[in-house]
Amino acid sequence: MTKHTHTLRAAAWMLGFALIGVAGASHAASQDEQEHACRGDAFHFCASDIPNKEKITVCMKQHYDELSPPCKAMFKKPPKGSKS
C-alpha cells in the first residue's frame, strides 16, 4: 500500500468516524450508510478540515443547502440564522 493510499484510507476512516457525531436526523443509519452518503460532499466542501471531527461537523452544517440529498438525509436542517 502506498503512502498516498494509506493517507486517503486514514482520512476516509476519520471522516466516517466524524459523521457518526453529526447524523442528527438518522440515528438508525449505520456508520457505513453515513459515510457512503456524505463522503463525496465532505471531501468536496470540507477537505481542508479532515481529520478534525469538530471542523468537519461545522463545515457540513454550513454547506447543508449544497449537500447531496442522501447526505442531507443524515442531518437535521439547521435553524434559519444559525451559523452552525
N, C-alpha and C positions, 0 to 999 in steps of 0.2 A: 504494500500500500504506500503510495507516495505521500509526502508531507502535505501537499495541497489537498488530497483526498481525505487525509486524516483531519485536517483543519475544517473542511466542509462538513464532515460527519460530526465532529465535535460541535460545530455551530448549529447544525440541524438538531442534534440531541438537546442542546441548551435551549434552542427555540421551542422545541416540543415541551420541555420542562416549564418554560416561561408561560406558554399558552395555557397550561393547566390552571394557572392562577388567574387568568383573565376570561375564562369561559363562563361568564355570569349567566347567560341565557340557557345553557345546556349542561347542567351538572351531570347528566347521564351520558354525555358524549365521552367516548374513550379518548385517551391521550393520542392514539393513532388517528382517530377521526379529527380531532382538533388540529393536530399537526398537518394532516393532509389538507384540511380546509384552508388553513391560514399560512402555510409555508411560503407560497409564492408571494402573497401580499406582504408578509413580514420582510422577506428579502428585498422586495421592490421598494417598500416605503421606509423600512426601519433597519436596513442592513448595517448602518453605522452604529446602531445601538446593540447589536448582537455581540456578546452574550449577556448583557446586563438585563436581567429579568424585569426590573422596575422600569427601565427606559423603554424596553420593548412594549410593555403594557401601556405606558403613556402614549407612545408613538402610535400604536394601533388604534387607541381610542381617539386620538387626534385625526386619524385618517378614516374614521368609521364610515363616512359617506362615500369613500372611494374604494372600500373593501369589496371583494367579490361576494356575491350572495351567499355561498357556502360559509365563508369566513364571518360575514355579518351575523349569520345564524348562531355563531358561537358567543356573541356579545349581546348585551343589552344596549340599546341605543343610549348614548349619554344624554343627560338632560340638556335642553337648549341653554346656551350661555355658559355651559361648563367647558373648562379648558382641559379637563382630563377625564 
